[in-house]
Each structure stands twice: as C-alpha cells, then as structure tokens.
C-alpha cells in the first residue's frame, strides 16, 4: 500500500470486508492506540472510514502493520527509521508498477536508476543498524571476557592455602 504524504482522512466508503480498528489491532498484535499513533506518524493510513468516520482496515493494511512490527521488534529500527524504510519500499512498489504498466524503454531505464538509488538508501539504513549492532556485540564480548577473567582470578584465589 502506498501511503499518501498527507494525513487527511480517506473518504467514507463501503465497509464490507474491512476490519474495524479493534479487529485490525488484534490481528496485528498491537493496541488501537498504536494504530492511531502509526497513522499520526504517517506509517499507516486506514483503507477507509465508515459513514460515521470510524477507521477501516484491509488485509493489505494488516500486512503493513506486521511489517512495521517486524522492523521494530525483530530488526530494532525506531519509528523514524521505519517511516523512511516504508517510504522507500512504497516508492519501489510504485516504480515497479509503472515499469510493468508499459512504460517506454527510456522511462524504464529511468525507473531502474531511481529504484537503484532508493535501494542504496535502504541498504545504507540497514548498514548503519548493522554497525551499531556490531559495536554493541563487541562491547558485550569484551564484558564477557572480563567476567571470565575475574572468575578465573577468583578460582585461583580460592585454591590458595589459607594462612
């Protein structure tokens, strides 16, 4: 789903097959407040609204929610990083759609150049996270070495005769 750059509400639409906010939140394992917060941050825009203005979500919206949670929980990205990643992924999806819709040869070359640039930005975001994680792992390894050395020292002290 491509998320609009604005936070304006989508027009009221038929709600057949769409999930209410509570149902969507439950399927994604988040709270209703989280869904509203993600909308506020422009991470997710509901597919529609009921005649009364209640948010409605599609299966595609749920997939996006699960992607947000994956980026946040599994990969450790913060919400600013996630917004950047999602925007890049949305741009790539738009370019893919344009490419496959019969763009001219010249435009397809331009699309591939744009897609490569976006992909490089996404790779740099991941690389930066990998560097931070590697630094943290190194600190943890150093701490483990110090703990083992201290334990060996205590073992040696414990084996010395008491005078």
C-alpha positions as CSV (number, residue, x, y, z in Angstrom):
1,X,0.0,0.0,0.0
2,X,1.3,3.4,-0.9
3,X,0.7,5.8,2.0
4,X,-0.2,9.3,1.0
5,X,2.1,12.1,2.1
6,X,-0.8,13.8,4.0
7,X,-2.7,12.6,7.0
8,X,-6.1,13.6,5.6
9,X,-8.8,11.0,6.2
10,X,-9.8,8.8,3.3
11,X,-13.3,9.4,2.1
12,X,-16.1,7.3,3.7
13,X,-16.5,4.1,1.8
14,X,-18.3,0.8,1.9
15,X,-17.0,-1.2,4.8
16,X,-17.8,-4.7,3.6
17,X,-14.8,-6.9,4.1
18,X,-12.9,-4.2,6.0
19,X,-11.8,-4.6,9.6
20,X,-12.7,-2.3,12.5
21,X,-9.8,-0.8,14.4
22,X,-10.1,-3.2,17.3
23,X,-10.1,-6.2,14.9
24,X,-7.1,-4.9,13.0
25,X,-5.2,-4.2,16.2
26,X,-5.9,-7.7,17.5
27,X,-4.7,-9.3,14.2
28,X,-1.5,-7.3,14.3
29,X,-0.9,-7.8,18.0
30,X,-1.0,-4.1,18.8
31,X,-3.4,-1.7,20.6
32,X,-5.9,0.6,19.0
33,X,-3.8,3.5,20.4
34,X,-0.8,2.1,18.5
35,X,-2.8,2.1,15.2
36,X,-3.8,5.7,15.8
37,X,-0.2,6.6,16.6
38,X,1.1,4.9,13.5
39,X,-1.5,6.9,11.5
40,X,-0.4,10.1,13.2
41,X,3.2,9.3,12.2
42,X,2.1,8.5,8.6
43,X,3.3,4.9,8.9
44,X,-0.2,3.6,8.1
45,X,-3.3,5.1,6.6
46,X,-6.6,3.2,7.0
47,X,-8.0,2.0,3.7
48,X,-11.2,3.8,4.5
49,X,-13.7,5.1,7.0
50,X,-17.2,4.2,7.8
51,X,-20.1,6.6,7.3
52,X,-19.6,7.6,10.9
53,X,-15.9,8.2,10.4
54,X,-14.6,5.0,12.1
55,X,-11.3,3.7,10.7
56,X,-11.5,0.6,8.5
57,X,-8.5,-1.7,7.5
58,X,-7.8,-4.2,4.8
59,X,-5.7,-7.3,4.7
60,X,-3.1,-5.2,3.0
61,X,-3.1,-2.8,5.9
62,X,-2.6,-5.7,8.3
63,X,0.4,-6.8,6.3
64,X,1.8,-3.3,6.5
65,X,1.2,-3.4,10.3
66,X,3.0,-6.7,10.6
67,X,5.9,-5.2,8.5
68,X,6.1,-2.3,10.9
69,X,6.2,-4.6,13.9
70,X,8.9,-6.8,12.2
71,X,11.1,-3.8,11.5
72,X,10.6,-2.6,15.1
73,X,10.8,-5.7,17.1
74,X,12.9,-8.1,15.1
75,X,15.3,-5.7,13.5
76,X,15.3,-3.0,16.1
77,X,14.5,0.0,13.9
78,X,12.9,3.1,15.6
79,X,9.8,4.6,14.1
80,X,11.6,7.4,12.2
81,X,13.8,4.7,10.5
82,X,10.7,2.6,9.8
83,X,8.9,5.6,8.2
84,X,12.0,6.1,6.0
85,X,12.1,2.4,5.1
86,X,8.4,2.2,4.4
87,X,8.5,5.2,2.2
88,X,11.4,3.7,0.2
89,X,9.5,0.4,-0.1
90,X,6.4,2.3,-1.3
91,X,8.4,4.2,-3.8
92,X,9.9,0.9,-5.1
93,X,6.4,-0.6,-5.4
94,X,5.2,2.5,-7.3
95,X,8.2,2.3,-9.7
96,X,7.6,-1.5,-10.1
97,X,4.0,-0.8,-11.0
98,X,4.9,1.9,-13.5
99,X,7.7,-0.3,-15.0
100,X,5.2,-3.2,-15.5
101,X,2.5,-1.0,-16.9
102,X,4.1,-0.5,-20.3
103,X,6.4,2.4,-19.7
104,X,8.6,3.4,-22.6
105,X,12.1,2.0,-22.9
106,X,13.6,5.3,-21.9
107,X,11.3,5.6,-18.9
108,X,12.1,2.0,-17.8
109,X,15.8,2.9,-17.8
110,X,15.0,5.9,-15.6
111,X,12.9,3.8,-13.3
112,X,15.7,1.3,-12.9
113,X,18.1,4.2,-12.0
114,X,15.6,5.6,-9.5
115,X,15.0,2.2,-8.0
116,X,18.7,1.6,-7.6
117,X,19.1,4.9,-5.8
118,X,16.2,4.1,-3.4
119,X,17.6,0.6,-2.8
120,X,21.0,2.0,-2.0
121,X,19.4,4.4,0.6
122,X,17.6,1.4,2.1
123,X,20.9,-0.6,2.2
124,X,22.6,2.3,4.0
125,X,19.9,2.4,6.6
126,X,20.4,-1.4,7.2
127,X,24.2,-1.0,7.2
128,X,24.0,1.7,9.8
129,X,22.0,-0.6,12.0
130,X,24.4,-3.4,11.5
131,X,27.3,-1.2,12.5
132,X,25.5,-0.2,15.7
133,X,24.7,-3.8,16.4
134,X,28.3,-4.9,15.8
135,X,29.6,-2.3,18.2
136,X,27.1,-3.5,20.8
137,X,28.1,-7.1,20.3
138,X,31.8,-6.2,20.6
139,X,31.1,-4.4,23.9
140,X,29.2,-7.5,25.1
141,X,32.0,-9.8,24.1
142,X,34.6,-7.6,25.9
143,X,32.4,-7.7,29.0
144,X,32.2,-11.5,28.8
145,X,36.0,-11.7,28.6
146,X,36.3,-9.5,31.7
147,X,33.8,-11.7,33.6
148,X,35.6,-14.9,32.7
149,X,39.0,-13.3,33.7
150,X,37.5,-12.2,37.0
151,X,36.1,-15.7,37.6
152,X,39.5,-17.3,36.8
153,X,41.1,-14.9,39.3
154,X,38.6,-15.9,42.0
155,X,39.2,-19.6,41.2
156,X,43.0,-19.0,41.7
157,X,42.4,-17.1,45.0
158,X,40.1,-19.9,46.2
159,X,42.7,-22.5,45.6
160,X,45.5,-20.7,47.5
161,X,46.2,-22.1,51.0
162,X,44.6,-20.0,53.8
163,X,47.3,-18.7,56.3
